[in-house]
Amino acid sequence: MTASANDIILHQYAISPFSEKVRVALGIKQLEWYSCDQPVVMPKPELVALTGGYRKIPVMQIGADIYCDTQIILRELERRYPSPSLHEGDAKGLGWGITMWTDRVMFQAVVAIIFGGDTPIADETFIKDREKLTGRPFDVAAMKAAAPMMAEQFRAQLGWLDDQLGNGRAFLMGPKAGLSDASAYYNLAFLRWASPQAEKLIGIWPHVSKWEARVKAIGHGTVHEISRETALDIAKAATSTTTPGVAAGEPNELKEGENVVVMADDYGRDPISGTIVSASAQHIAIRRKDPRVGDVVIHFPRAGFLVMRA
Ligand SMILES: N[C@@H](CCC(=O)N[C@@H](CS)C(=O)NCC(=O)O)C(=O)O
């Protein structure tokens, strides 16, 4: 199989929980895609050639269009492959709001349980890398102190999921799996991969356990491997298919063609510079040039990202 400019390339690594969210969405939509393996720690020269400095995982590439953050990745998958929808039964708007809970509050509880647990899974290189990523000390002692409390926080949140599933529905929002399922599920998968406490915490919830098995059974669609160099060659040869234009209502009157810097508002706040191609309440796309990949258009969500005039 050779990938073309229309194919989905997911830059990821196997034990990345946020990649699991996208992999489940690819499974729900039964899509065929290419997995491009990326390192777990910096340096990631091929990834940053595509993204202009964004280093987090996953990143989706389709030709010369690059999507940073799972929110914009799932939004674009939904736009390009609307059926089956990630919003079957889901309140389309509030499904995204739910991801703000699963990706921040719930995820941070899981991180503390894993890294504050008894199994040391973080080596020196990983710790140094994550300190740079977050701009804070990777304080194992503090995480150890917090882990028991975080187990209680996580239990409370699993209780919400169990109540939601308590009326016999197969998935969180109804009979079909969607955005909320992929978003809550990856936290449980991460805990299963990395913490001996997982079964003790998850297994006590009867509805959650059955739901977890159902989401797992969805799979990841059809996946092929692609090398980093081939992915970069595809970007270089391709032209972005993004339609230019800025939707009405920009609170700060951002305009097409303006130079801006975009960065995440939480961690991994590396600034990415470019020229606005298109924007709306939910996305911003900026063009930049890179010696290895040529002209690319990089896409970010608006919620959770800051846009500043350069
Ligand atoms: N808000 C981001 C979060 C992504 C994230 O935190 N990813 C983790 C891996 S699952 C990461 O990038 N860690 C640092 C790294 O892998 O270099 C998203 O939704 O994509």
The ligand as a Gaussian input file, in Angstrom:
#p B3LYP/6-31G(d) Opt

LIG

0 1
 N       -4.862000      18.555000      23.913000
 C       -4.029000      17.606000      23.249000
 C       -3.288000      16.736000      24.248000
 C       -2.277000      15.826000      23.583000
 C       -1.281000      15.239000      24.576000
 O       -1.123000      15.670000      25.711000
 N       -0.585000      14.217000      24.116000
 C        0.459000      13.600000      24.892000
 C        0.630000      12.150000      24.475000
 S       -0.858000      11.229000      24.616000
 C        1.770000      14.259000      24.546000
 O        1.881000      14.879000      23.520000
 N        2.766000      14.115000      25.393000
 C        4.052000      14.647000      25.085000
 C        4.719000      13.946000      23.954000
 O        4.309000      12.845000      23.562000
 O        5.711000      14.467000      23.450000
 C       -4.892000      16.783000      22.300000
 O       -6.103000      16.674000      22.507000
 O       -4.358000      16.275000      21.300000

